[in-house]
Amino acid sequence: MQSGVKTQGVSVAAATDELDYAEFARRSLKTVLSTRGITYAQLADRLSALGHVETETSIAQKVRRGTFQFAFFILCMKAVGVSRVSIDVPTGDSSNAIHL
């Protein structure tokens, strides 16, 4: 069964069986950057403008691992101009959905 994340109209599919949450986080951030045409270097510049210093390399490493903090994800969304994020966490039980 497939479920997904919708970020600015972009769906990131994720298997509900044996879900790798780090991969889910990684793909979610990469999808937002890709659909907006933003590179890691540009994201680093935008984060610096918000007072959060990151290098292109440090961002690439965080995204590759997929183990970044949720606070980093939210900061990235702010840096790229996303003001609302709706995440459907694949749990197999949609009755527990919370939309942020």
C-alpha angles and dihedrals in degrees: 000000000000129000128170155195121250114207116175090335094314118119121213109196119218129182113239091209112083092346116198101217094193089056090047091053092045094051092046093056094041091051093053092048093046096049090050093045093238121151126208089253091054091046089052090053092048092048090050089053087057091051097257110118115211130152126224088249095050091050092048090051093049092048093045091054093040090211099114120134121262087240088061090051092051091047089052090051090052091048093053094044101256109146099175130039125184115192123187103200108208104238102141089245113081092182089084095058119141120187116205 
